[in-house]
Amino acid sequence: MFVGELSLNGDIKRVKGALSMAINCKNEGKEYLIIPKENAIEAAMISEIKVIPVENLNQVVDFLSNKIDIKSVNIDRKSILKRIPSDDIDFRDVRGQFQAKRALEIAAAGGHNVILTGPPGAGKSMLAKRIPTIISEMTFDEIMEVTKIYSISGLLSSNSHLIKNRPFRSPHHTITDIGLIGGGNYPKPGEISLAHNGVLFLDEITEFGRNTLEALRQPMEDGKVIISRNKASFKFPSKFMLIASANPCPCGFLGDSFNKCRCSHYQISNYKKRLSGPLLDRIDIHVFVPRLSKEDLTGDSDNESSIDIRKRVQKARAVQRKRFLKAQISCNAYMNTKHISKYCKLDEDVKRLLEMAIGKMGISGRGYYRILKVSRTIADLDKSKEIKINHVSEAIQYRVSDKKYF
Ligand SMILES: [Zn+2]
């Protein structure tokens, strides 16, 4: 197979999507892939084919007529796949906020969506940005999936051949539907696909266009987005953790212990309408992030590092991988109703508590299943086979603040 952009002077220049083409080359049973030198390392991730790097057309002719020998590219895949010790951010930098940290640990362990509500300056974005540091490392297949998306989007540079760390995408609220979901004349993946296997962070989610947010619902449910164009349709994966942040009201101080909220009931109820019920229903964990007092911010506190939290998350993920081996899903968040009835069996006592809470709080049927999924993750973190009463009651808590602020 030959791939490359041929320029008028005979040079062969790099192309987008080299990794996908190398996979295709393998799938079609071809032995050799002749490819621009700058794309060679990316393509060589596929070990079953021989990747021949070339710079111009003369080299191709000479190679094919046995005048020169070009060695196929050999890379040390193991060392290339090693995660880059990610930057300098760590959960240790966030003082206090133990409830929010606990909620994010649960979210990372089960792949759940989260909304962080709280006054401005409480540290919502600081918390969100640290989520990728506690999610388990990507598997080889996950790295390939993500790299393919960046490769066809032209987002790999000539010295970054692979996306090894889980993506963290944080689009601005002025983003268009196409920018977020994907599309265009030559369909390109949107932010939801660039966040595949990672985190999509919507900071100040109430500022996003309502239609834009509604367009998220289907891909969130399906884990993929399909874009149809004339005679063809394009499928891009979009399994991401949605982390949203929002002020609790227009002025931002509803529920704050330092400043008084100046909003009227009318303003608050209008503000809440910016997020639709069905969208909120798809968010499993709702947490209030308060502003901290001076004492909390300056006092000595023993903050856990991301590495320590990640160890627990990884253990809980390993339990899920084993559980879902046949089901072909990766974590609790992706359970369907069949999986839930199989893996989230409750004792009579626990069931009664849950049903009582649901009646009192007016939670929807979908909300009920969300609570069960989060309970399953909490039990997994607790290394418990059964879902116990304390697991369910903690999961219920993460839906209560929902009623108060959204
Ligand atoms: Zn207010």
Residues whose N, C-alpha, C, O or C-beta is under 5 A from the ligand:
A	BS01	ZN	C249 P250 C251 G252 F253 L254 C261 R262 C263
